[in-house]
């Protein structure tokens, strides 16, 4: 494998990010999220989202193929101060377990290093992701949010504190 982590810049990278987003959603959330909602998560919708919001997105590439991505920025939650946020991080299932998620997280966290803390939200029941975040150093802070993904679902907030 020839792994590179870089900012998403080209149309091919946006298309690749859209593919990873679509495929990863179906690999990760089938059974956790309403099936009707999942039907609306399409390759075209994910590619269009990648093109609309290209900033603050890193792609992991194996050669020319996009195999993962991470999106990050200032925390959108007004209750947290001095906080960055990991908005999304996905790696294709066939590449999981090969440290690509850690490489993406390291690169995103480096870009968020001016923030004392970094937050992320994880869907309750997504145990693989929760274990990954805990190994990385994120901890639950007790905050929960209900979101509707065809039916009500619960997201749990995790925080990484650089002072720990």
C-alpha positions in Angstrom: 0.0 0.0 0.0 1.2 3.5 -0.9 -0.6 5.6 1.7 -0.7 9.4 1.5 -2.8 11.8 3.6 -3.5 15.2 2.0 -6.1 18.0 1.7 -8.9 17.2 -0.7 -8.2 19.3 -3.8 -9.1 17.7 -7.1 -12.4 16.7 -8.6 -11.2 13.1 -8.7 -10.5 13.4 -4.9 -14.0 14.8 -4.3 -15.5 12.0 -6.3 -13.4 9.5 -4.3 -14.5 11.1 -1.0 -18.1 10.9 -2.1 -17.6 7.2 -2.9 -16.0 6.5 0.5 -18.8 8.5 2.3 -21.6 6.5 0.5 -19.9 3.1 0.9 -18.9 3.7 4.5 -22.3 4.8 5.5 -23.9 1.7 4.1 -21.1 -0.5 5.7 -21.4 1.2 9.1 -25.0 2.2 9.6 -27.1 -0.5 8.0 -29.1 -1.9 10.9 -28.4 1.2 13.1 -30.3 3.7 11.0 -33.7 3.4 9.4 -33.6 1.5 6.1 -35.7 4.1 4.4 -33.3 6.8 5.4 -30.4 4.7 4.1 -32.0 4.5 0.7 -31.5 8.3 0.5 -27.8 8.1 1.1 -26.6 7.7 -2.5 -23.3 8.1 -4.3 -24.6 11.1 -6.2 -25.7 12.9 -3.0 -22.3 12.1 -1.3 -20.3 13.4 -4.3 -22.4 16.6 -4.4 -21.8 17.1 -0.7 -18.0 16.7 -1.3 -18.1 19.3 -4.0 -20.2 21.8 -1.9 -18.0 21.5 1.2 -14.4 20.8 0.1 -12.7 22.8 2.8 -11.1 21.2 5.9 -11.3 17.7 4.4 -8.3 15.3 4.3 -8.3 12.3 2.1 -6.3 9.1 2.6 -5.2 7.6 -0.7 -3.7 4.3 -1.7 -1.9 5.4 -4.8 -4.6 7.4 -6.7 -7.5 5.7 -5.0 -9.3 7.6 -2.1 -9.8 5.0 0.7 -10.8 7.3 3.6 -11.4 10.9 4.7 -11.6 13.1 7.7 -13.4 16.4 8.0 -12.7 18.9 10.8 -13.0 22.5 11.9 -14.0 24.7 14.8 -16.6 23.1 17.0 -20.2 23.9 16.0 -21.5 23.4 19.5 -21.7 26.8 21.2 -21.6 25.2 24.7 -17.9 24.3 24.2 -15.2 26.9 24.1 -11.6 26.6 22.8 -12.7 23.4 21.0 -12.2 21.9 17.6 -14.4 19.2 16.1 -13.9 16.1 14.0 -17.1 16.2 11.8 -16.5 12.9 10.1 -13.9 10.2 9.7 -14.4 7.1 7.5 -12.2 4.4 6.0 -13.4 1.8 3.6 -14.1 -1.5 5.4 -11.5 -3.3 3.2 -8.8 -0.9 4.6 -9.8 -0.9 8.2 -7.4 -2.3 10.8 -4.4 -1.0 8.9 -3.8 2.2 10.9 -5.4 4.5 8.2 -7.9 5.9 10.7 -5.1 6.8 13.1 -3.2 8.5 10.3 -6.2 10.5 9.3 -7.0 11.4 12.9 -3.4 12.4 13.6 -3.4 14.7 10.5 -6.8 16.2 11.5 -5.8 16.7 15.1 -2.5 18.4 14.0 -4.7 20.9 12.1 -6.8 21.4 15.2 -3.8 21.8 17.5 -4.6 25.4 18.3 -7.7 24.2 20.2 -7.3 22.9 23.8 -10.0 20.3 23.2 -11.5 18.4 20.3 -15.1 17.1 20.2 -16.8 14.5 18.0 -20.2 12.9 18.0 -20.7 9.2 17.5 -23.9 7.3 16.9 -24.9 5.2 19.9 -24.4 1.5 19.0 -21.5 2.2 16.6 -19.2 0.1 18.8 -16.3 -0.2 16.4 -16.0 3.6 16.1 -16.4 4.1 19.9 -13.6 1.7 20.6 -11.4 3.5 18.0 -12.1 6.9 19.6 -11.5 5.6 23.1 -8.1 4.1 22.0 -7.2 7.4 20.5 -7.9 9.2 23.8 -11.5 10.6 23.4 -13.8 10.2 26.4 -17.5 10.5 26.8 -18.5 13.8 28.5 -22.2 12.8 29.1 -23.7 15.0 26.4 -26.3 13.3 24.1 -28.3 14.6 21.2 -31.3 13.1 19.4 -31.1 13.2 15.7 -33.6 11.9 13.2 -32.3 9.5 10.6 -35.6 8.2 9.4 -36.3 7.5 13.1 -34.9 9.0 16.3 -31.3 8.1 17.0 -28.9 9.1 19.8 -25.5 10.6 19.2 -23.0 10.7 22.1 -20.4 13.4 22.4 -16.7 12.5 23.1 -14.0 14.9 24.0 -10.2 14.8 23.5 -8.4 17.0 26.0 -4.8 17.9 25.1 -4.1 18.7 28.8 -4.7 15.1 30.0 
